[in-house]
Amino acid sequence: MKKQDIIDKFSEFLREVYYKDLASAIVEGKKSLYVDFSLVDKFDPLLADAILEKPEETLSILGESVEQIDLPQKEKVHIRFFNIPETNSIRIRNIRAEHIGKILSVDGIVKRASEVRPEVSEITFECPECGKPITVIQTEKDKTIRSPARCECGCRRGFKQVNQRLYDARWLTIEEPFEITTGERPSEIMVYLKEDLTSPKMRNKTEPGNKIKVTGILKEVPRRTVRGQETRQMEILLDANNIEAVEVEWEELEIDPEDEKKILKLAKDPHIYDKLIASLAPTMYGMDEIKLAIILQLFGGEPKILKDGTRIRGNIHVLLIGDPSAGKSQLMQLTSRLIPRAKYVSGRGVTGAGLTATVVRDEQFLGGWVLEAGALVMSNNSICAIDEFSQVAVQDQVALQEAMSLGTISIAKASIVATLPAQTAILAGGNPKLGRFDPYIPIREQVNINEVLLSRFDLKFALRDVPNPDVDAKMADHILKMRHFEEEEAKPIIEPYLLRKYVAYARSRIRPVMTKRAAIVLRDFYLKMRSKAGGEAPVAITLRQYEALMRLAEASAKIRLSDKIDIEDAERVIKLMKTSLRQFGFDPETGMIDIDRAEGTMTSAQRSKIRIILDVIDELTNIIGKTIPIEEVARRAREEGVDNFDDILRRMLNEGLVFSPKPNFLQKV
Ligand SMILES: [Zn+2]
């Protein structure tokens, strides 16, 4: 098709199919008309082919088609396409040099975004051999003009400058949305935005953390060295024609009627909770409560906005503190592979900026500043597993607070001010400071996590590697069975692909409401715990746990695909909450749940008798060595005010805190 034919034909198309939209766009002062490409194809397949074949030439002349139409005002309007054919839709990782010059449609999550740069220059050249126009985005600060490296026809020199234009421009880096394969660096590509694609409204859509669909032409641009020097290397980028906001990719998981049948059947199964637990990390024995907590985290609660505007998060945060060999990291990694957008990072290798967001100088492309999203933003609407959480520097932990309570990350640095989405459920894992977990020392002393942050976790668990002949034997059998004998047993009851779809199904469709009877159960539990507070007793439970209970109950109802939160949900999460409180806050001295301890504050019972005895043993170990006479420990403990030494020692032996290598002697574990 000749150039003029394309202009005329497209004009005819607009007049017939888009006249009303075009007229109102112009009256409303809009700069762009969004055109469904499939309608162009229906109108005239040859026209559609012509646009797809030579987008560089055709997209730039489509504006002239608008000028041919009789409209209320004469305005320049950009034609932006959506719904381009499947054949031009491609995954980032599959983009190759052969696609240069083609129109492509690509999905990705924005990872980096530059500020909007005014007066970015684009120079159009003409090939001396074939006459093809080639536009080169000028990335140099020093204004030396860059010509095209080559033309499609093979010509490499003699390009004539025909046109120069200045734009408001911005670049993004988008990342492949769903990495099924792990360990692989996510594929990324640069996207170049100009004109009204950089408007404030579009800017919000294209901030890091958002998922977008980009339609544009794949182009080469000269790569700049750090010092802005000339290189022969070329960088590829997508010169955007259109950007569409895409909701989270949960719905990208196609759930066909067959899947739906399976999901509905699972949801009705009376053993569904056990089945889900058994399907999460099936090779790992036990840890049922922790696994249930993670399952609830996957399904998630519902965010709420109260009448006064207070926002209550729906994300469930879980903390696992455990002995190094307890399998925590493995569990966290497996979890992060289960659902879309989930991330696994280690606190040892990640900075606060790598977790939240950072602003850096753009040495790569247009100059100025770039906003880069960290793991929490990239896992918006999903889960972020942060291993070695206590290794995250204390000042960086502060940066996590906003994300954990509000679901956003605000950043203001240089010329960039932005609020990024981070509605991310956090699964954090850490080792106790002292190496092994000690249930008789307040967490504050064992974990390097600041108190405010600690209180943001809905559930906290201790994974203890305590020798227990009964459990050890079962675990050994389990491992043997998994690895050597009944291989089919190692398969999860619910396959990961189905579990993923199940979670997606529940998250997108189910919004459970609290029933009165369940509310009463939750309230009674809360009030009962509260009533233990007052006087000398430590505070039992705070409103924060009450909110956590509701979130957890919502998630529990979602698993049954129930639109009602019922008594069974309330009871399930109360049991879980009790386990969590007990593991982290139960005060063995008073027999009460001590929320201050669970949340890290020092308490009256802090220097418990057990602690005193442990200190005495430590002291004696330093003086006389590993094996210590019980008599000596008893004498010193009594001096420190421990009156019921024998009872307490028996408990310590039972708990595995100390052991007796030979009669009348003690040794620390
Ligand atoms: Zn040429």
Boltz pocket constraint, residues with backbone or C-beta under 6 A from the ligand:
constraints:
  - pocket:
      binder: B
      contacts: [[A, 127], [A, 128], [A, 129], [A, 130], [A, 131], [A, 132], [A, 151], [A, 152], [A, 153], [A, 154], [A, 155]]
      max_distance: 6.0
